Amino acid sequence: MMFVRMTIPTIPTIALFAALLACALQTAAATQTQDTAVAPHIPAPNILVIVVDDLGWAGVGFHAPAMPTPNLDRLAKEGTELDRFYAYPVCSPTRAALLTGQMPRRFGIVNPLNGQDRGVPAGEVTLPSVLHNAGYTTALVGKWHLGTASSPQKAGFDHFYGFLSASTDYFKHTAKNGRLDWQRDGKSVEEEGYSTYLLADEAVRQIKVRDAKKPFYIQLCFNAPHDPLAAPAELVEKRGLYKAVVEAMDIGIGRVLDALDAEKLRENTLVVFLSDNGAGGAEGGSNAPMRGGKGSVYEGGIHVPAVMRWTGKIAAGAHLAQPMCVQDLLPTLAEVAGAKIPETSVSGARKLDGASQWAAISSGKVVERAPFVIASFDNAVYDGAWKLIMFEGATRVLFNLAIDPSERNDVAKDNPEIVARLSAKADAVTKDLPAITAKRNAPARQGANPVRRQRPPQNAQ
């Protein structure tokens, strides 16, 4: 196997990025409204959620033209790019937030889960269980990585094909301990083939063998471009290793999108695409021009590429500056599906941390929302253009993303009232979260970005 480390070519300058984001934020302010009325309900669509692994902001062609992602570029042209979509710094927390609509710290999830970690509790209300109860057939294809307390089938998925751990060998389908980690509905299977293509082909199969009387929910979770990187030789020879892994991922996504068209399902299928966190940088990924990377709550770690497409229902070729986060997906998709979200689970009353963003997505306009928190070891608090980072301890840094999207200038000293207000908001949101007892699995990784310093500057307040 040939391994080549690639450096992603320069993308548009930080100044241009700042101008574009500032324009989006100013448009957001101009169009902000209290009107969040729910649109009239429409027949429940099929839902396809595509999650890729460690793909940075500059990992897609519609942000970095040198990246070989024509199918994702087409998806962005046919749908709406979510310009301010936030995940968590590492993969298990993002997947827990997607699954439950809750901050993953409610389950003690702040790190990538290890082999014996319990993770999401069995019997917790989940997105697939909510949709299953609304008449959907549900399938998880790809990565689980949500612990041993539950399983995909117990979490509401009718079907599971993929792997349980943090990563898998692309060709051998083994975990880091060398053991086979590839299964179909709870039973280990030995199969030949490249994991990206196998997962895409399984999603295609699920689309083709669907029960036409029911809508489907497919959650397609690729391991690409997570390490250890590997790709078909012909792509590596043409692109180099990292871009080959990304191109193969894009080819797989193209197969699935083509299957929707072949089955005449495009107009009745909502497609959601996102990365689970920013790129780590060591493998060749990039979050440029944003600061930080995987493991941090700087923009490069949690501000991820995301797109939604629903032909005829969501604007094509559009950009939406609505701030939203991954725990918003459960209530958003439940509203689209006309599904009821239970207020209790096996553990009793539950708190839904996300909020439906369908009014903004369907209208293409920014609507007012309360400040929200990405709660990890460090907390990131978002309120319009303002972002407050609360590091472990008492350190606070404040950025105005409208004029400083690369987070170069801490303005906390000049805006103590904003720091106090957002700190109080974060404290109110996180007061009932369990204390963090875990240690970071690894130091926050920098990623490829224009600001090399990961921790806050010495004069940060």
PyMOL commands that set and color helices and strands:
alter all, ss='L'
color gray80, all
select helices_A, chain A and resi 14-31+57-59+70-78+91-100+104-107+127-133+195-208+233-239+241-262+266-268+299-302+326-337+358-363+416-430
alter helices_A, ss='H'
color red, helices_A
select strands_A, chain A and resi 46-52+80-82+85-86+137-143+159-163+183-184+187-188+216-221+269-275+306-309+318-320+324-325+344-345+348-349+372-375+379-383+386-390+396-400
alter strands_A, ss='S'
color yellow, strands_A
deselect
rebuild
show_as cartoon
